[in-house]
Amino acid sequence: MDQIDYAGRLRRVQTVLGERASLGQPRIFLVTDPVSIRWTTGFGGSSAWLVIADSFAAFGTDGRYLERVEAEFALSGLDEFLEVCGASTRAEMDDQMFARLGGSGHDLAVGCSAAQVTHSRWSEIASKVCLVDEVDPVIHLRRRKDPAEIQRIERAASIADQALAETLGLLTTAVLPTEMEFRTEIEYRMRQLGADGPSYDTIVACGPDHAARPHHEATRRQMKVGETLVIDVGALVDGYHSDMTRSFVLGEPTQHQRDLYDFLAEVQAAGLAVAGPGVMACEVDAACRKMVTEHGLADWYLHSTGHGVGLVIHENPFSAPRSSDELEVGDVVTVEPGLYRAGFGGLRIEDLLLITEHGHRILTHTSKDSPCLPSPPTI
């Protein structure tokens, strides 16, 4: 995979800050969000601060990470643009941070996102420097995925596809697995195929009650023939997530199960047909929700229709009824309508797609054919 240009990312953030300064906003920004720090520097540890101005930048961490950071920044070329500060205690880290923020006075305004720090931490920093609540400049920059990011997300999606394909055989055995057994196996296979781990705790929800819960946590309950099964699986590669859901019927589906699955496939296709650059994310949601409502199943539709995916599994843009987000070229988003009813179970179909200049490209490739299972279990 291509190396990520962290030095180029840092310069992009500095350009944004320079533009802000020309409008009278702070020319210096304290980045506290770990995801924004990772996007800008590649650092994924638990303790760091990042100070960026239009003309300089500094990064601080503690002794647990210092040697690693120096080696990684030298490899990426960031060491030429970013001052690295190490400390052995939290107090020393703060002292170094305050020094890079302009000392202990209140004469220099410093931008910081209040949404990304606790009230007590904000008050602590504000006692030393003049903090101004500003939007984190990295948030929008990291939304549009560059080719190196797309490679990682696409690789993660491919791993999840393959791991699911290799694990589906467990659903055709005489003794069906428990939800936990299936989850453990698919997560093991993702790691064997090269993933750093799962994107999230894999959802394996089976039966008339569990499958009716969109974010069910796997249990030791054994799957049974005749039940619906929802599998929501994603892989993690170099910090980047994938996300996919496929739904199954164990054994031969009833006509009702088949009809609902086929209808949901049409609903998801309607959402996919809308997704493209310049489209409001709420329109993707509306395309799916309208069909479900007209079908008399509005109360079976329990969540929004999609979200962005990147270094965070749920990020902008969100395809929800009240979303004001507009889909942009470079967005990686899901389209995932679902139908859920206690006593019946549930069904969800989710694909991950990249928004392109001419529409979108789907990154998840596991079959969605009804009933979405290679063969019925042999019981």
N, C-alpha and C positions, 0 to 999 in steps of 0.2 A: 504494500500500500504506500501511497505517496506520503512524504513527511509533511506534517502540518507546519505552516509558516507562522510561527508564533511572533517573530520579530515584525512581520508584516501586520499581524493583528494589533500589536502594541502601537504601531504607527497609525493605524486606522483610528484607534481610540484617541490618540493624541490629536489627530486631525479634527475629530468631533469636539474635543475640548477647546481647541483653538477657535473653531466656529462659534462655540458657546461664549467664549471670552469676548469675542467681537460684538456679542449681543448684551454684554454686561453681566453674564453669568460667571461663576467661579472658574478660574483657569486651572484649578487643581481639584482632583477628585480622590476620595478615599473609597476604594472598592473593598467591601466586606463580604459580599456573597461568594461562597466557595465555588459555585458553578462559574461565575464570571471570572474569578481568579484562574480557574482551570482553563477556561476558554482562552484567556489572554496569555497564559504562561505554560500551560500543560501540567501545572502542579495540582495533584489530587489529594494532598495530605489534609490533616485536620486542623492545622494551626498555621495561619498566615495572614498578612495584610499586604495590600498593594496600593501604593500612592502613585497616581499618574497625573502629570501636568502636560501642557502642550510642548514643553521643552525638556522634560526629564521624567524619569520613572524610578521607583525604588520598591523592593520586595523584601518583606521580613518574615522570618520563621524561627522556630526554636532549634535547639541542638539535635533533636531527633531526626530532623530532615535536612540539615544544612549541607552535609557532604553530598547527599543525593541531589539536592537542588543545584548545587554548583556544577556537578557533572552533567545533569540534564540540560541546564541552561547553556553550558559550553557546547554541548552537542547540537542544540537547536539554534545557536547563534544569538540567543537572547542576552548572553553575558556582555555583549558589546553595547547594548541599549538600556540595560536594567541593572541598577545597583542592588546588590544582594547584601542584606543585613542579617546577621545571626545573633541570637541571644540565648541565654540559658534559663531565664525566668520570664514570666509574663510581664513583670514590671519593666525589665530591661527591653523587652520587645516594644512596649508602649513608649518608653523614652525615645527609642530610635524612631518610632513612627511619628511622634510629636515633632521631633527635630526635622523630619522630612516634610512635615506639614507647615513649617514656618516658625518653629519655636513655640514658646509658651504664651505668646501674645494673642490678642483677638483682632489684630489689624488686617489679617489676610483671611478672606472667606474661603471655606473649604466645602466643596460639594460632597454629599453623602446621601444615600437612599435610606430614609428613616424606616422604610418598609422592610429593610434587610438587617436591622439590628434591634436588640431589645431596648426598651425605654431606659433601663439602668445603664446600659452600655453607651447609648446616645448621650445621656446626661454626663457620664464619666468623660467622654471625649470632648463634649461641649464645654466642660469646665476648663479646658486647656486651649482650645482653638474655636474659631467662629464657624460653627457648622451651619450649612444651608441645605435644606431638604431638596435634593435634585434627583431626577431619574437616572439610574445607573446607565452610563453610555454604552455599556457592553450588551445590555438586554436586547436592544433591537439589532445590533451588529451580529450577535450570535444566532439570531433567528434564521437568517438566510444561509443555508448550508453551502459550503464551498466543495469543490470536487473531492478533496481529501476526506472531508466529513461524510460525504455521500458514499464513498468507498467503504468506510467503516460501518455505516448504517446498513448498507446493502449486504456487506459480509455478515453482519449480525442477523439480518433477515434470512439469508441463505442458510446459516447454521440452524436457526429455529425451524425452518422448513425441513431440513434433512433430519434433525433430531426427532421431530414429530413423526416423519415417515418411518423412521427406524423403531419408534416406540409403539406405533399403532397395532403391531402384532399382538401386544398384550391384551387388546380388546377382542381378539378372535380365539382366545384360549378357552378351554373347558371351565377353568376356574378364573373368573375375572378378578382383576387387581382391586385393591382399595384405592381411594383417591390419593392418599399419601404415597403408596407404592408407585403409582403412575407418575406423580409429580417428581419423586426422587429419581426415577429412571430417566425421564426426559431432561432433567437438569444435569444429571451425570453425563448424558450423551452430548449435550451442548458443550460442556467443558472438554470432553474428549475430542470434539470436532474443532476446538480452538477458541471457544468463547472464554472470556474472563469469568463468566458466571451468568446467571439469569438476569434479565432486566429488572425483574421484580419476583416476588414469590409466586411462582406459576399457579394460575388458577385452574384447578381441576374440580369441577362441580357437577355431581351426578345425582339424579333422582328427582322426585317430585317436589322436594323442598330445597335441597342444596342448589340445584341448577336454576332455581328461581331467584337466587341471590347473585346479582352481577359481580360482586367482589367477595365471593365465598372463599374461605380458607380451607384447604384440603384437610380431611379427617381420615380416620381409620375405617370409615364405613366402606364396605365392599360394594362395588358396582353390581347392578342387576340387569338382566335382559329385559328389554322393553322400556328402559329409562332413557331420557335425554341426557346428554353429556356435553358440557361446555368446557373447552380447553383454551385458555388464554395464555400464550407463551411468547416470550421474547428473549433474545440473547444480548449480552453486553460485550462489546469489542472496543478496547482502548477508550473506555468511558462513554461510548455511544450505544444507544439502545435501539432495539427493534420491538415491534408489537404486532401480534396477530392473534385472532381468535377463529377457531373452527368448532362447529357443533355437530354432534353425532346422535344417532339413535342406536342403542345396543340391541342387535337383532333386527328382525324385520319391522320397519316402522308401521304404525297404524296409518290409516288414511288421514286422520286428523293431524298427526305428527308430520306426515309428508306434505300435506297442504300448507301447514304453517311454515315449514322450512322453505318450500318453494316460493311462498309469498315473501318471506323475509329476504330471500335471494333477489327477488325483484325490487324490493325496497332498497337493498344495498346497491344494486345496479343503478337505481335512480339517483342515489347520492353520488356515486362515482361519476355519473354522466354530467353532473353539475360542476364538479370540482375542477378548477382551473384558475389561471392568473386573473386578478381583477374581480373575482367573484367574492361576494361577502360570505364569510364562513357560516353565518346564520342561514344563508340560502341552501347550503348543503344539508343542514339540519332540517330546514323546512321541507325540502324535497322528500326526505324520508318520513318525517313526522306527519305530513299531509296524507300520504298513502295509508299509514297505519291508522290515523284518525278516521279516514273515510271507510276503512275496513272494520270499524267498530272496536279497535283494539288500543285506543289511546291510553287506557290505564295499564296496559301491558308494557308500555314504553317508558322505562324508568330512569333513563340517563340521557345526556346529550349525545350527539352523533359522532363527535371526534375531537381530536386535540393534536397539537404539535408534538413532535418527538425529536430528541437530540441528546444532549448531555443530561437532560432531565426527561423522564418518561412522560410527564404531562407538562407541556409548556405551550406558549402562544404559537399559533392561533387556535382558539377553541371554537368548534362548531356547535354552538348552543343557540337557543331561541333568541336570547338578548345580546349575543355577541356583536361587537362593533368591529371585529377584526376582518381585514380583507386579505384573501389569499394572495401570496406573492411568489414569484419565481424563486425557487430555492427552498421554499417551505417543505418540510417533511411532515405529513399529517396522516391521521387515521380516518377511516370511514367505517363506523362500527354500530349499526343499528342492532337492537336486540328486543326480544319478546320474552316476558317473564310472568309466570303465574304460579303461585303456590298450589300444589296439587297436580299441576301439569309438568312443571319443571321450567326449562328455559332454552332459548336458542339465541346465539349471537354470531354474526359474521363480520369479521374485521380484517381489513387490508391496510397496509402501510403504503403510502404513495408519495412520490416526489412531484411537486408542482413545477411544470416546465413552461416554456414560452408558448407552447401550442396546446397545453392541457395538463396532462399528468402522466407519470409512468409508475405502474404498480411494482412494488419491491418484494411483495410476498407472493409465493407461487403455489402453495399447497392447494389441491383441488377443493372446489366448493360444490361439487356435484352432489345432489341429494341421493341417498341419505348421508353422503360424505363419509362412508366407511367401506374399506376394501371388500369385506365379506362379513356375514353375520357370525357371531360366536358359535362354536360347536359345543352345545350343551348336552 
